Amino acid sequence: MKQARRPSSPNPLVEAVVLGMQEVKAKDIVHLDLRGVPNAVCDHFIICHGDSSTQVEAIARSVERFTLTRCHEKPWHTEGKENAGWILLDFVDVVAHIFLRDVRAHYGLDQLWADALRIDFENVA
């Protein structure tokens, strides 16, 4: 997987999603830039995890709040809010995946898209 060292994105929606995740102390935030990957389902995946279903739900709410206030964008589609093990917020070109730690490890989405340019964000203390 290609690694990028720059911790920010020129895409305002990507930036709002990451800031929303950081606001509630999401863990191991990764931005996968899929624009160079043939047949990718979107342009950007933003992946993170929380330590409890309550935190996963809070991260999703924070992402929705940040994207609405900063970019005037709402998710086109949302999945997983019922059980909060994996919440997906689909903004069409940007898709946010918010996992519980063990669910994230099980699906390995980070590794599934290994051809993407990867940007890792520091955990906020």
N, C-alpha and C positions, 0 to 999 in steps of 0.2 A: 504494500500500500504506500502511496506517495504521502510523505509527511510535509506539512507546511508549518512554518514557524510563526507566521503572523497570527496573533490572537484575535483579530477583528475581521469583519467582512464588509465589503462595500455595499452589500445588499441590505437595505434598511429593514426588511422583514426578517431576514436571518438574524440581524443584530437585535431586533426587538424580542424574538423568540429566545435568544441566548440570555439577554438581560432578564427576561421573565423567569427563566430557569434559575439564574444566579440569585435573583431576589429571594427565593425560598430555599437557597442552599442545596440545589440539585447536585448530585455527585457525577463526576467523570463525564462532563459535557463534551460531546464530539460533534463537529460539523463535517459531514461528508458532502463534498462538492461533486455531484454526479454529472455535471454538464459534459465532461469528456468521456463518459461511459456510454457505449452504444446500448440502445434500447432501455435506458433507465426510465423509471416510472415518473420521475420528477427531476428538478434541478438540484435540490438540496434536501438532505436528511439532517435533522438535528436530533441527537440521541442523548439521553441522560437517564439516571435512575434516582429513586428515593429509597429511604430505609423502611418506610411503612406505607400502607395504602392511604393513610391520611396525608402524608407528605406528597405522594404521587398526585392525589387530587388537588392539593394546594399548589403544586407546580403547574398543573394544567390550568387552574384558575388564574394564576399569575401570568402565564404565557398569553392567555386570552385577553387579560387586562392590558398587558404591555402592547400587544399587537393592535388592539383597538385604539388605545390612546396615542400611540406613536405613529401608526401607519394607517389607521382607520380601516383595519382588516379584521374580519371575523373568519373563523374556520369555515370552509365550504362543507366539510364533513367531519364528524367526530365519532370515534369508536372507543369502547372499553370503559366508559365512566361507571358502568354498573358494578364491576368488580375491582377496578382500579389496580389490576396487576400489570396492565399495559394499556395506556391511554394514547391514542393516536389523534393528532390534530392536523387535518389536511387543509392547507392553504393553497392547494393546487401545485404551484411551483416549489413550495417549501412544505415539508412534512415533518412534524415534531413527533418523536416517539419518547414517551415517558414510561419507564419501567419500574417495577420492583427489582431489586438487585438480582435475586435468583432467577426471575423470569428473563431478565436481560442476558444473563449468562447462558441460560438454556437455549435461547433463540440465536444468539451470536450475530445479531444484525450488523454489528461493527465489522465483523470478518466476512460476512456474506458479500458485502460491496467493497472488497479489497482493492479494486481498480480505481476507486474514487480518491480524489485529493482529500486528505484528512487534516483537520485542524482540531487540536485538543485545547481545551480551556482549563485553566487552573481552577481547582476547587476553592470556593470562597469560604474563608474561615468563619 
